[in-house]
Amino acid sequence: MWHDLWVAMALLLVLEGVWPFLSPDSMRQMLLMVAQQENRSLRISGLISMICGVLLLYLVN
């Protein structure tokens, strides 16, 4: 189980690094836009992301 968790974390880091590696300027612009968002909208997008992740895990397993 722990092995699978570390593999998932490693894949997450690889996927998270693709965008800034390929296009650092657009990544910087996106981060500036996110910094200007309200807390409520960031929380809602985080909640949606977590729900999608849980649903994807359920479908895969």
Residue pairs with C-beta under 8 A, 6 or more apart in sequence:
19 26
19 27
20 27
34 42
